[in-house]
């Protein structure tokens, strides 16, 4: 049986967050920034066929909103019928409630 394939897209806010993280890391190490960027993009791309593998984001208790970890970062995504939307890329030490106040939706 063939695996279900979904389109993976990044929400504007998630792309912006990833850009900020990579810019910050690059201040100390270009090599580390490239490494984190590659890992984040690979993790997101793998969601095309393995979208249910991540855990449900505990703070949302919504089974459609899941996350996987990229080093110390939480890559959060929403699983829809035909696509996966990466909705956030957040450092794991950030307070989720405070961070979420500034977001449109999750």
SEVO-688836 format. One line per 5 residues: number of its first residue (from 0); their letters; for each residue x negated, y negated, z negated of N, C-alpha, C, O, CB. Coordinates in steps of 0.1 Angstrom, whole numbers, always signed. Glycine has a CB too. Example, Ala and Ser with C-alpha at 12.3 -4.5 7.8 and 13.67 -1.06 7.14 Angstrom:
# residues 2
0) as) -132:+57:-78:-123:+45:-78:-132:+33:-78:-142:+33:-85:-113:+45:-90 | -128:+22:-71:-137:+11:-71:-129:+0:-79:-134:-11:-80:-141:+6:-57
//
This chain:
# residues 106
0) xxxxx) -8:+12:+0:+0:+0:+0:-9:-12:+0:-18:-14:-8:+10:+0:-12 | -6:-22:+9:-14:-34:+10:-11:-43:-1:+0:-44:-6:-12:-41:+24 | -21:-50:-6:-19:-60:-17:-12:-72:-11:-14:-76:+0:-33:-64:-23 | -4:-78:-20:+3:-90:-16:-6:-102:-15:-15:-104:-24:+15:-94:-26 | -6:-110:-5:-15:-121:-3:-7:-134:-4:+3:-136:+4:-22:-120:+11
5) xxxxx) -11:-143:-12:-5:-156:-14:-15:-167:-10:-27:-165:-11:+0:-158:-29 | -9:-178:-5:-18:-189:-2:-22:-196:-15:-14:-196:-24:-10:-200:+7 | -34:-200:-16:-39:-207:-28:-42:-221:-24:-49:-225:-15:-52:-200:-33 | -35:-230:-32:-37:-245:-30:-40:-251:-43:-37:-246:-54:-24:-251:-24 | -47:-262:-42:-51:-270:-54:-42:-282:-55:-41:-290:-45:-66:-274:-54
10) xxxxx) -36:-284:-67:-29:-297:-69:-39:-308:-69:-51:-306:-73:-21:-296:-83 | -35:-320:-66:-44:-332:-65:-50:-334:-79:-62:-337:-79:-36:-345:-61 | -43:-333:-90:-48:-335:-103:-59:-324:-106:-69:-328:-113:-37:-334:-114 | -57:-312:-102:-67:-302:-104:-80:-304:-96:-91:-302:-101:-62:-288:-101 | -78:-308:-84:-90:-312:-76:-98:-323:-82:-110:-323:-82:-86:-315:-61
15) xxxxx) -91:-333:-87:-97:-345:-93:-105:-340:-106:-116:-345:-108:-87:-355:-96 | -98:-332:-113:-105:-327:-126:-118:-319:-122:-128:-320:-129:-95:-318:-134 | -117:-310:-112:-129:-303:-108:-140:-312:-103:-151:-310:-107:-125:-293:-97 | -136:-322:-96:-146:-332:-91:-153:-339:-103:-165:-341:-103:-139:-343:-82 | -145:-343:-113:-150:-349:-125:-160:-340:-132:-171:-345:-136:-139:-354:-134
20) xxxxx) -156:-328:-134:-165:-318:-141:-178:-316:-133:-189:-317:-139:-158:-304:-142 | -177:-315:-120:-189:-312:-112:-198:-325:-112:-211:-324:-113:-186:-309:-97 | -193:-337:-112:-200:-349:-112:-207:-350:-126:-219:-354:-126:-191:-361:-110 | -200:-347:-136:-206:-348:-150:-218:-338:-151:-228:-341:-156:-195:-345:-160 | -216:-325:-147:-226:-315:-148:-238:-319:-139:-250:-317:-144:-221:-301:-144
25) xxxxx) -236:-325:-128:-247:-328:-118:-256:-339:-124:-267:-341:-120:-241:-333:-105 | -251:-347:-134:-260:-357:-140:-272:-350:-147:-282:-356:-147:-252:-365:-150 | -270:-338:-152:-281:-331:-158:-287:-321:-149:-299:-319:-149:-276:-324:-170 | -279:-315:-140:-285:-304:-132:-276:-302:-119:-265:-298:-120:-286:-291:-140 | -282:-305:-108:-275:-303:-95:-273:-288:-93:-262:-284:-88:-284:-308:-83
30) xxxxx) -282:-280:-97:-281:-265:-95:-270:-260:-104:-262:-251:-99:-294:-258:-99 | -268:-264:-116:-257:-260:-124:-244:-264:-119:-234:-257:-119:-259:-265:-139 | -243:-276:-114:-231:-281:-108:-227:-273:-96:-215:-270:-95:-233:-296:-104 | -236:-269:-88:-233:-261:-76:-228:-247:-80:-219:-241:-75:-245:-260:-67 | -235:-242:-91:-231:-229:-96:-217:-229:-102:-209:-220:-99:-241:-225:-107
35) xxxxx) -213:-239:-109:-199:-240:-115:-189:-242:-104:-179:-236:-104:-199:-252:-125 | -192:-251:-94:-183:-253:-83:-181:-240:-75:-169:-237:-73:-189:-264:-74 | -191:-233:-72:-189:-220:-65:-181:-210:-73:-172:-204:-67:-203:-214:-62 | -184:-209:-86:-176:-200:-94:-161:-204:-95:-152:-196:-94:-182:-200:-108 | -158:-217:-96:-145:-222:-96:-137:-219:-83:-126:-214:-83:-144:-237:-100
40) xxxxx) -144:-222:-72:-138:-220:-59:-136:-205:-56:-125:-201:-51:-146:-226:-48 | -145:-197:-60:-144:-182:-59:-132:-177:-67:-124:-169:-63:-157:-175:-63 | -131:-182:-80:-121:-177:-89:-107:-181:-83:-98:-173:-83:-123:-183:-103 | -106:-193:-78:-93:-197:-72:-90:-189:-60:-79:-185:-58:-94:-212:-69 | -100:-187:-51:-97:-179:-39:-93:-165:-42:-85:-159:-35:-110:-179:-30
45) xxxxx) -98:-159:-53:-95:-146:-56:-80:-144:-61:-75:-133:-61:-104:-141:-67 | -74:-155:-64:-60:-155:-68:-50:-152:-56:-39:-149:-59:-56:-168:-74 | -55:-152:-44:-47:-149:-33:-42:-135:-34:-30:-132:-30:-55:-151:-20 | -50:-126:-39:-45:-112:-40:-44:-107:-55:-38:-97:-57:-55:-103:-33 | -50:-114:-64:-50:-110:-78:-44:-120:-87:-49:-123:-98:-64:-107:-83
50) xxxxx) -33:-126:-82:-27:-138:-90:-21:-134:-103:-20:-143:-112:-16:-144:-81 | -17:-122:-106:-11:-119:-119:-22:-114:-129:-18:-111:-140:-1:-108:-117 | -35:-115:-125:-45:-109:-134:-48:-118:-146:-52:-113:-157:-57:-107:-127 | -46:-131:-145:-48:-140:-156:-38:-139:-167:-27:-134:-165:-49:-155:-151 | -42:-144:-179:-32:-143:-190:-22:-155:-188:-25:-165:-182:-40:-144:-203
55) xxxxx) -11:-153:-194:-1:-164:-195:-7:-175:-204:-12:-172:-215:+13:-159:-201 | -6:-188:-200:-12:-199:-208:-4:-199:-221:+8:-202:-221:-11:-213:-201 | -10:-196:-232:-3:-195:-245:+5:-207:-249:+16:-206:-255:-12:-191:-256 | +0:-219:-246:+7:-231:-250:+20:-234:-242:+28:-242:-246:-2:-243:-248 | +21:-227:-230:+33:-229:-222:+44:-219:-224:+56:-221:-223:+30:-231:-208
60) xxxxx) +39:-206:-227:+48:-195:-228:+57:-193:-216:+68:-188:-217:+57:-197:-241 | +52:-197:-204:+58:-196:-191:+51:-185:-183:+39:-187:-180:+59:-209:-184 | +57:-174:-180:+50:-163:-173:+45:-167:-159:+36:-160:-154:+59:-151:-172 | +50:-177:-154:+45:-182:-140:+33:-190:-141:+26:-192:-131:+56:-189:-133 | +29:-195:-153:+17:-203:-155:+7:-195:-162:+8:-191:-174:+20:-216:-164
65) xxxxx) -4:-192:-155:-14:-183:-160:-28:-190:-159:-29:-202:-154:-15:-170:-151 | -38:-184:-165:-51:-190:-165:-62:-179:-164:-60:-167:-168:-53:-198:-177 | -73:-183:-158:-85:-174:-158:-96:-184:-162:-95:-196:-161:-87:-167:-144 | -107:-178:-167:-118:-186:-172:-129:-187:-162:-133:-176:-157:-122:-182:-186 | -135:-198:-161:-147:-200:-153:-157:-207:-162:-157:-219:-165:-144:-210:-140
70) xxxxx) -166:-198:-167:-175:-202:-178:-167:-208:-190:-159:-200:-195:-185:-213:-173 | -169:-220:-193:-161:-226:-205:-148:-233:-201:-142:-240:-209:-170:-235:-213 | -145:-232:-188:-134:-240:-183:-121:-231:-181:-123:-219:-177:-137:-246:-170 | -110:-236:-183:-97:-229:-180:-92:-233:-167:-89:-245:-164:-87:-233:-192 | -91:-224:-158:-85:-226:-144:-71:-222:-146:-68:-210:-146:-93:-219:-133
75) xxxxx) -61:-231:-146:-47:-228:-148:-40:-229:-135:-43:-238:-127:-41:-238:-159 | -31:-220:-133:-24:-219:-120:-9:-214:-122:-6:-207:-132:-31:-210:-111 | -1:-218:-113:+13:-214:-112:+15:-204:-101:+11:-207:-89:+23:-227:-111 | +21:-193:-104:+23:-183:-94:+38:-184:-88:+47:-183:-96:+21:-169:-99 | +39:-187:-76:+52:-188:-69:+53:-176:-60:+43:-168:-58:+53:-201:-61
80) xxxxx) +64:-174:-53:+66:-163:-44:+56:-162:-33:+50:-151:-30:+80:-163:-38 | +53:-173:-27:+45:-173:-15:+31:-179:-17:+22:-178:-8:+52:-180:-4 | +29:-186:-28:+16:-192:-30:+13:-193:-45:+21:-191:-54:+16:-206:-24 | +0:-197:-47:-5:-199:-60:-10:-214:-60:-18:-218:-51:-17:-189:-64 | -6:-221:-70:-10:-235:-71:-19:-237:-83:-15:-235:-94:+2:-245:-72
85) xxxxx) -32:-241:-81:-41:-244:-92:-36:-257:-97:-37:-267:-90:-56:-244:-87 | -32:-258:-110:-27:-270:-115:-36:-277:-125:-34:-289:-128:-14:-266:-123 | -47:-270:-129:-56:-277:-139:-69:-270:-139:-70:-258:-137:-50:-277:-153 | -79:-278:-143:-93:-273:-145:-98:-280:-157:-102:-292:-156:-103:-274:-133 | -97:-274:-169:-99:-281:-182:-110:-274:-190:-110:-261:-191:-86:-282:-189
90) xxxxx) -118:-281:-197:-128:-275:-206:-121:-268:-217:-111:-274:-222:-138:-286:-211 | -125:-257:-221:-118:-249:-231:-118:-255:-245:-109:-252:-253:-125:-236:-232 | -126:-265:-247:-126:-271:-261:-117:-283:-262:-115:-288:-273:-140:-276:-264 | -111:-287:-251:-102:-298:-251:-89:-294:-258:-84:-283:-257:-98:-303:-237 | -83:-304:-265:-71:-302:-272:-60:-302:-261:-58:-312:-254:-68:-313:-283
95) xxxxx) -53:-290:-260:-43:-288:-249:-32:-298:-250:-28:-304:-240:-38:-274:-249 | -26:-300:-262:-15:-309:-264:-18:-324:-259:-10:-330:-253:-10:-309:-278 | -30:-328:-263:-34:-342:-260:-36:-343:-245:-32:-352:-238:-47:-346:-267 | -43:-333:-239:-46:-333:-225:-33:-332:-217:-31:-340:-207:-54:-320:-221 | -23:-324:-221:-11:-322:-214:-2:-335:-213:+6:-337:-204:-3:-311:-220
100) xxxxx) -3:-343:-223:+5:-356:-223:+2:-364:-211:+11:-371:-206:+2:-364:-236 | -10:-364:-206:-14:-371:-194:-11:-365:-181:-14:-370:-170:-28:-375:-195 | -4:-353:-181:-2:-345:-169:+13:-347:-165:+22:-349:-173:-5:-330:-171 | +15:-346:-151:+29:-347:-146:+37:-335:-150:+48:-336:-156:+28:-348:-131 | +32:-323:-147:+39:-311:-151:+29:-299:-151:+19:-300:-144:+51:-308:-142
105) x) +33:-289:-158:+24:-277:-158:+33:-265:-158:+28:-254:-158:+15:-277:-170
//
